[in-house]
Amino acid sequence: MGGASEHRYLGALDTELEKALARAARRAKTSPSALLREFVLEGLQEKDDYRAVLAFRKKRGHTYTHAQVKKRLGLAG
């Protein structure tokens, strides 16, 4: 990818954050813009996962212990 549009976002970072991103990119052997893109995508995925967990918890299903599951499956012994 690359290009002028990605560099515009890098320019919006403060100097300290830009330096930290550059160091991390060197360690990862990638460009700062590629690393920033990866961080943003991971952050968005984490946010989606968090929302999914909250939605699941609202359903108020029954929770079983490990022993109960083993007994129900006939694995208790």
C-alpha positions as CSV (number, residue, x, y, z in Angstrom):
1,M,0.0,0.0,0.0
2,G,1.8,3.1,1.2
3,G,1.2,6.4,-0.4
4,A,0.6,10.0,0.6
5,S,-2.7,9.3,2.5
6,E,-1.0,6.9,5.0
7,H,1.8,9.4,5.6
8,R,-0.8,12.1,6.5
9,Y,-1.9,10.0,9.4
10,L,1.6,9.5,10.6
11,G,2.2,13.2,10.6
12,A,-0.8,13.7,13.0
13,L,1.1,11.7,15.7
14,D,3.0,13.6,18.4
15,T,6.7,13.4,18.2
16,E,7.2,11.0,21.1
17,L,4.5,8.6,19.7
18,E,6.0,8.8,16.2
19,K,9.4,7.9,17.5
20,A,8.0,5.0,19.5
21,L,6.2,3.7,16.4
22,A,9.3,4.0,14.3
23,R,11.3,2.0,16.9
24,A,8.6,-0.7,17.0
25,A,8.5,-0.8,13.2
26,R,12.2,-1.3,13.0
27,R,12.0,-4.2,15.5
28,A,9.2,-5.7,13.5
29,K,11.0,-5.1,10.2
30,T,8.0,-3.3,8.7
31,S,7.0,0.3,7.9
32,P,5.5,2.6,10.5
33,S,2.4,3.0,8.4
34,A,2.0,-0.8,8.1
35,L,2.5,-1.3,11.8
36,L,0.0,1.5,12.6
37,R,-2.6,-0.2,10.3
38,E,-2.0,-3.5,12.0
39,F,-2.5,-1.9,15.5
40,V,-5.7,-0.2,14.3
41,L,-7.2,-3.4,12.9
42,E,-6.3,-5.3,16.0
43,G,-7.9,-2.6,18.2
44,L,-11.1,-2.7,16.1
45,Q,-11.2,-6.5,16.3
46,E,-10.7,-6.4,20.1
47,K,-13.6,-3.8,20.4
48,D,-15.9,-6.1,18.3
49,D,-14.9,-9.1,20.5
50,Y,-15.6,-7.1,23.7
51,R,-19.1,-6.1,22.4
52,A,-19.8,-9.7,21.4
53,V,-18.9,-10.9,25.0
54,L,-21.2,-8.2,26.5
55,A,-24.1,-9.2,24.3
56,F,-23.6,-12.9,25.2
57,R,-23.5,-12.1,28.9
58,K,-26.8,-10.3,28.7
59,K,-28.5,-13.5,27.7
60,R,-28.1,-14.8,31.2
61,G,-27.6,-18.5,30.3
62,H,-26.8,-21.2,32.8
63,T,-23.1,-21.9,33.6
64,Y,-22.0,-25.4,34.4
65,T,-19.0,-26.5,36.3
66,H,-16.4,-28.8,34.8
67,A,-17.6,-31.7,37.0
68,Q,-21.2,-31.2,35.8
69,V,-20.2,-31.2,32.2
70,K,-18.2,-34.4,32.7
71,K,-21.1,-36.1,34.5
72,R,-23.6,-35.0,31.8
73,L,-21.3,-36.4,29.1
74,G,-20.8,-39.6,31.0
75,L,-17.1,-38.9,31.5
76,A,-17.2,-38.7,35.3
77,G,-15.2,-41.5,36.9
